[in-house]
Every structure is written in C-alpha cells, then in structure tokens.
Amino acid sequence: MTPVEMLGVFAAGVGAGAMNAVVGSGTLVTFPVLLATGLSPLTATVSNALGLVPGAVSGAVGYRRELAGQARRVCRLGIGSALGGIAGATLLLALPAEAFETIVPTLVGLALVLVALQPLIGKKVRDRRRPGERPARPDGGWPLFTGLTLASVYGGYFAAAQGIIYMSLMGLLLDEPLQRLNAVKNVLVAIVNTVAATFFLFVADFDWTAVALIAVGSALGGQLGAATGRRFSPAVLRSVIVVVGTVALVQLLLR
C-alpha cells in the first residue's frame, strides 16, 4: 500500500466512523477505498469489519448520555445482535456473495421508507392509545428483538446501511426520541462488529495495514460524529438518515 493509499484509507476511516455514529453506512465509504488499493472483496470486507470496531465503540461512548435508563433494553437487544452478528460472519465465509447481496437493496430501500414515514406511523399508533396509556411493549417485544437479530445477520455479513435498518425498526416499535434510539443503535452496531471481527480473526484473511488505518481513523471519526450528531433535531437527523441511505442504496444498486 502506497503512502497516498494509506492516507486515503485513513481518511475513509475517519469519515466512516463519523457517519456510523450519526446514521450508519460508513462501510460504503471504506469498502470502495479498500478495493481501490487492490484488496479482494472478501479481504476488504473482513479488514473493514475489523477496522471499524474501534469506531463503533467510540460512537457508542460518545452517546453515553443518551443511553441513561436504557441498560435493560440494550442488554436484551444486544443478545440478539451478538447472535445475528456471528451468524452473518459465518455466512460471509460460507456463501457466495450473490446469494445474500441480492436482497440488500430491498432491505435498505424498505428501511428508508420506514424512517421517512416514522413520524406519521408513530402518530397513528399514539392516537390509538388512551390518554396516559403507555406502549404495550416498551421494549418492542419479540417483533423488535427478532427484527434486530435478523438485521444483525446482515450486519455481520456486510454492514452497509445496517444502522439505518436498526433505526427504522426501533423508530416504529419504540416510543423514544430519535437521539436515544441512535445511542442504542451505536451500541448494537458495536456489538455486531466486535463479534464478527473476533470470528474473522481466527478464520479469515485480512490486511493488518488496512485494519490499523481504519481503526485509528474510525475511532477519531466516532467521537466527531457523536459530538455533531447529538446537536441535530429529530427532523434533521431523520433527513440525514434518508439522504445518506439513498446514496447508499444507489451505490449498492450500481455495484
């Protein structure tokens, strides 16, 4: 890897870390850059997963204030995320890429629609409740647990727009401000990345230079993203999610 390529990978890591903390889809920044350096798609995917772990943890730490009072929820959903992440990492090595990537654009597109319509859907759900009545399932129940577990299978496999899928599911099934949901999303992404990366360490080929550059860059970007993202109003944050997700969807369709 030339010095220019190393600089490009580091910069991509910073950008991916910041994007992941705010909305997700950071993989769509780092993955093409790694391919451009000459890495194979599989080696690039594995190296990217390993490198983004510090960034995911950094973003979660940056949103620690919004995690207050959500420990039980995070622990419950984290179990499903860990199981899904290891399943997705296994599929990455066991199946041809085409077998899974054919449904990725559909998942991302559906998630974007749900994020965009979440205020309207949430209002209809709230209007059906009696005054003062709490949601029947304050933790989302089994529908949310199952949905996030399946989304984590995808996250362990490729991870592009994983955070957007998380946000769409939680936005529909949890009665919480968007910033608090974003904090939970960052923890779940960190869990998926960590379990998948740990699996890859023992069974897959990766490039240590790429891993180190993305790791340092994404850790820095995670803090920058958290500091910036928590200042966004719900409407602005939702708009950022839709815009970034649309770009991600276009890029996935053109691959």
N, C-alpha and C positions, 0 to 999 in steps of 0.2 A: 504494500500500500504506500503510495507516494505521499509526501508531506501535504500536497494540495488535497488529496483524497482523505487524508486523516483529518484535516481541518473541516472538510465538508461533512464527514461522518459526525464529528463533534458538534458542529452547528446543527445538524439534523437532530442529534440527541437533545440539545437544548430546546429546540422547537417542539419536539415530540413530548418531552417532559412537561412543558408548559401547556400544550394542547390537551394532554391527558388529564392534567389537574383540573382544567376548566370544563372540558367537554368529552374528550376521548379522540380516537382516530389518529393518535400520534404515530402509529405503525405505518400509516400511509405517507408519512414524511421520511422515516428512516429506511423502510424497506426498499423503495426505489433507489435510494442513495447507495445502499449496500450492494444491490445488484449492479449498479454502475461501476463499483470498484472491482467487479469480476467474480464475486461470490456466487455460488449456485443458489437457486431459490430456497432449497432446503437449509443449506448452511446459513443463508441470510436470515431466514425465519428463526432458526434456533439462536443465532447470535443476537438477533434483535430482542428475542424474548428474555435472554439472559441480561442484556444491557439495560433493558427498561425497568428491571426490578427496583434499583435504587430510586429511579424517578417516580415509580408508583408509590413507594414508601414515603418519599419526600412530599408528594402531593397530599397523601393521607395525613401526614404530620402537620402540613400547612393548614389543613381544615379541621384541626383537632377541636377548636371551639364549637364548631357546628355539630360535632359528634356527641356533645354532652347529652346525657339521658338516653342514648341510643345503644348502649352496650349490649343489652339483651338482644335487640334486633340484629345488630352486627354479628354477634356470635351465632345466632340461628342461621342467618343467611350466609354467613361465612362458611359453614359446614357444607352447604350445597355448592358454593363457589369452589371450594377445595376439591370436592369430588368431581365436579364438572371439569375443572382445570386439568386434573390428571387424566381424565378420560379423553379430553381434547388433545393433550400432548401425545397420548398413545395413538390416537387416530392419525395424527400428523405423520408418524413414522410407519404406520401400518397400511394406510390407504393412499391411492393416487390422489394428487391434488384436485383433479377434476371432480372426483366423487363428492367432495364437500363444497368446493367453491361455487358450484352451480346454484346453490341456494343462498349464498352470501348477499348478492344484490337485493334479493327479495326480502331478506331479513332486515337489511339496512333501510330499504325503502319503507317497509311497514313501520319500523321504529320511528322514522322521521314523521310519518303521518300521525302516529300516536302522540309524539312530542308536540307537534303543531296543534293538535286538537285537544290536548290535555286540559287546558282551561275550560273549554266547552263541556267536555265529558265530565270533568270534576264538578262543575257547577250543576249538571244534571243529577249527579249522584248525591250531592249535598242537598239539592232541592227535594229529594225523595225522603230525606230524614226528617223526623220530628224535631222541633226546636230543642236544642240542648242535647240531642242524642249523639253519642259517639259512634264512630265507624264500627261495624260489626266485627271487623278483623283489623285491629290497629297495626298488626304486623304483616298484613297482606295475606295471611293464611297460607294454605297449601298452594293456591294458584301462583302467588308470588314466589314462594320457595321453589316450586317446580320450574317456573319460567326462568328464574335467575340461574338455576342449576343447568338448564339446557343452554342458556346464553353463555354460561361459563365453559361448556363443552366447546362451543365456537371460539371463545376467548383463548382457551388452551391450544386450539388448533391454529388460529391466525391472528386474532385480536383486533383487526381493523374495525373501528366503529363499535367495539364491544361496549364501551361506556355509554354510547347513545342508546343501545338496546336496553341496558340497565336502567337508564333514566326514564325511558318510555314506560317500562313495566312498573317501576316504583311510582312514577307520576300518576299512573292510572289506579294503583291499588293501595297507595298510602296517602293519608291526609296530612302532608307535611310541606313546609316551604321548600322551594326548589334548591336553595343553598344547602339545607340539611340533607336532602336526598343526594346532592352532589358529593357531600362528605362521605356518606355511606358508599356511594359508587366508587370513590377513590380507594377505600379500604378493600372492597371486594375485588377490584382490579389488582390491587397489590397482592392479595391472597392468590388469585389465579396465576398471576405472573410468577410468583415465588414457587408455587408447587410445580408449575410447568417447567420452570427453569431448573429446579432441583432434579427433576426427572431427566431433562436433557443433559445435564452434567455427566450422567453416568452412561447414557446410551446413544448420544448423537454427536456428530462432528460440528465444531463451531470455530470461529476465528477470535482468538483472545484479544487481538488489537482492536477489532471492531467492538467487542464486548466492553473493553475498558473505556474506549472513547464515548460510546453511547451511555455507559453507566455514569461517568462523570458529568457529561452534558445533561442527561435527563434528571439527575439529582438537582442540579442547578435550576433547570427549567421547571421542575416541580415546585420549587419554592417561589419562583417568579409567577408561575401560573396561579398558585394559591393566593398570592398577595393581590393579583389582579382580578381573578375570578370572583372573589367574595365581595367585590365592590359592585358587581353587576346587579341590576334589578332583575326580578324574575322574567320580565318581558325581554330584557336584553340578553340574559343568559339563554333563554329559550331560542331567541333569534340566532345567537351564535351557534347553538347546537344544530339548528336546522341548516344554516349556511355551511358549516363545516361538514355536516353529514351529507349534504347534497354534493359537495365537492368529492367526498369520499365515494359516494355512490357512482358518480360519473367516472372516477378513476377506476373503480372496480369493474364497471361495465366495459371500459376501454382496454382492460388488461388482456 
